[in-house]
Structures are given as C-alpha cells and as structure tokens.
C-alpha cells in the first residue's frame, strides 16, 4: 500500500529511531501509527508524524522519562522544568556521594571512638514524617523547619531519630528537649560516637558505630539518634558536630 504512508522501517530511518522503539512508543500510546494492516498487523506512518517522533527521540536523548515525554506531547506546561529540577537534585546527591567517597579514599575505612553512656529519659516535642530512602535528608530538614514553626527556634541540640530497619519507606523524626514535652525519649545505656563534618557524611561514623556494637556482641535497638550540637547556620560544614547514639538492649 502507499496512500502517502511510510512503512515502519522507512519511517524509523527517517526519524533516527529503531523499529523496536517505534513499537514500544505505540504500545505506550505516545506515537500511534497512522494505519495498521488488519491482515498482518504491519504499522504505517504518515511523513507528518516524523516531527513528533523526532521530538520523542530528542527528549529521550536528554534523559526525559517516557511518562514526562507523554505529558510534553500533550502540551502540559512546566513538565521539562520539573524534570530539570529532579536532575539537579540527583546531581547534587551524586556530588555529595562523591565527596563522601573522597573522604574514605583520603582517611581510609570509617573508624570512630565508641563509648558507652547512660542517658536519662527526656521529655521532648517531636515532629515525624515518612520518607523514601533517597529523601531522608530532605525530609529531616523539613521536620526541623516544622519543629521551628511549631515551637519557635529551639535550643540546640536537636535530636534526629531514624529506624534501624531501612525499608523503602521509613519514618523519621526530629525532637527538641523541653520539660513539658508530650513525647518521651527512653533512657538507658547507649553506644555513642561523635561525627565531625557535613551531615551527609554522618553515615561514615554510623557505619563505624554499628561495626563496633557488632564486634562486642551487643544487640542494638532503635531508633538511631543523631544529636545535632552545632548550629548549621553559623558553623562551617566541616566543623559540624553530631553525636550518634544507639540503645543497647543487653546493657541495662
């Protein structure tokens, strides 16, 4: 047949796409052929569809996800800006990861001086929020903001609370000690280590803390506490002090 149609192979070459890609885009509803032969299922396209096919190829070359490509084709505003924001956030995360790796390369595998401390029970005001694994840092900052909004600027230290079991979705919390706080943080014997440096490198000290707890045969029970004793608005990131604490089940 002709009727101005291009068979899928010729159309694929025109648009610099593969036949497999065109079939996939058809299955997703992004780019349907102009005609499908009812006898053999062969797909045909109009030359005028090339512009849309090329646009799909361009957006995919820029790592725009197919779901967002569909929204762009539908004429939705602001889609590409949102994609860029997510890429920027991912790039920032990768830079933080690279900085942490550089620290391991420079200083070796994580080590920390771990001590046992007896903590009293503390009355606190607390805010909680559920987060995906990759959002824990941002959600913790959001909890701090909510705590400040609810109580006014709290006195340092603040206490971050993180579960030991890291499933895809976890509850994080930030607390501030106050005599009449509605929540109670339990006392007991805790293994404690001090991290000095950026918050996004706290996991290095956390690794060393848990390794030491395991080496001594203790059983940790959650949540992990991060006690932020520095004011990040006035303290350089490299000088931030954070105490990591984990309660030990067998050291009461």
MOLINHU-V434391 format. One record per residue. N is the residue number from 0. RES is the residue in one letter. PHI is phi in whole degrees, 0 to 359 (none if undefined). Layout:
[[N	RES	PHI] [N	RES	PHI]]
This chain:
[[0	X	none] [1	X	229] [2	X	50] [3	X	81] [4	X	274] [5	X	248] [6	X	296] [7	X	301] [8	X	295] [9	X	294] [10	X	296] [11	X	299] [12	X	295] [13	X	299] [14	X	264] [15	X	59] [16	X	237] [17	X	268] [18	X	300] [19	X	299] [20	X	297] [21	X	300] [22	X	296] [23	X	295] [24	X	295] [25	X	295] [26	X	300] [27	X	276] [28	X	81] [29	X	278] [30	X	212] [31	X	277] [32	X	296] [33	X	289] [34	X	206] [35	X	237] [36	X	297] [37	X	293] [38	X	276] [39	X	238] [40	X	73] [41	X	289] [42	X	263] [43	X	229] [44	X	231] [45	X	273] [46	X	306] [47	X	295] [48	X	281] [49	X	298] [50	X	299] [51	X	292] [52	X	296] [53	X	295] [54	X	295] [55	X	300] [56	X	299] [57	X	297] [58	X	296] [59	X	293] [60	X	293] [61	X	265] [62	X	65] [63	X	282] [64	X	299] [65	X	299] [66	X	298] [67	X	287] [68	X	302] [69	X	300] [70	X	291] [71	X	296] [72	X	298] [73	X	280] [74	X	85] [75	X	288] [76	X	279] [77	X	79] [78	X	294] [79	X	293] [80	X	297] [81	X	295] [82	X	298] [83	X	296] [84	X	299] [85	X	293] [86	X	296] [87	X	297] [88	X	295] [89	X	294] [90	X	296] [91	X	296] [92	X	297] [93	X	294] [94	X	294] [95	X	295] [96	X	297] [97	X	297] [98	X	296] [99	X	294] [100	X	298] [101	X	300] [102	X	293] [103	X	296] [104	X	297] [105	X	281] [106	X	254] [107	X	89] [108	X	298] [109	X	301] [110	X	225] [111	X	204] [112	X	280] [113	X	253] [114	X	236] [115	X	261] [116	X	231] [117	X	259] [118	X	261] [119	X	283] [120	X	293] [121	X	230] [122	X	279] [123	X	220] [124	X	256] [125	X	222] [126	X	238] [127	X	233] [128	X	201] [129	X	267] [130	X	220] [131	X	287] [132	X	307] [133	X	285] [134	X	256] [135	X	302] [136	X	298] [137	X	294] [138	X	290] [139	X	298] [140	X	298] [141	X	294] [142	X	295] [143	X	300] [144	X	298] [145	X	294] [146	X	296] [147	X	296] [148	X	296] [149	X	280] [150	X	239] [151	X	84] [152	X	303] [153	X	283] [154	X	286] [155	X	292] [156	X	269] [157	X	258] [158	X	235] [159	X	268] [160	X	235] [161	X	225] [162	X	293] [163	X	284] [164	X	274] [165	X	263] [166	X	279] [167	X	297] [168	X	245] [169	X	227] [170	X	264] [171	X	245] [172	X	213] [173	X	230] [174	X	231] [175	X	231] [176	X	288] [177	X	206] [178	X	302] [179	X	252] [180	X	297] [181	X	283] [182	X	248] [183	X	236] [184	X	266] [185	X	290] [186	X	272] [187	X	140] [188	X	266] [189	X	234] [190	X	276] [191	X	226] [192	X	219] [193	X	251] [194	X	254] [195	X	240] [196	X	142] [197	X	299] [198	X	300] [199	X	285] [200	X	249] [201	X	301] [202	X	302] [203	X	297] [204	X	290] [205	X	300] [206	X	300] [207	X	296] [208	X	297] [209	X	293] [210	X	298] [211	X	294] [212	X	302] [213	X	294] [214	X	300] [215	X	265] [216	X	73] [217	X	278] [218	X	251] [219	X	280] [220	X	231] [221	X	275] [222	X	274] [223	X	289] [224	X	258] [225	X	245] [226	X	260] [227	X	268] [228	X	260] [229	X	251] [230	X	271] [231	X	292] [232	X	281] [233	X	236] [234	X	248] [235	X	302] [236	X	304] [237	X	289] [238	X	249] [239	X	296] [240	X	249] [241	X	227] [242	X	268] [243	X	260] [244	X	222] [245	X	223] [246	X	288] [247	X	254] [248	X	297] [249	X	255] [250	X	232] [251	X	292]]
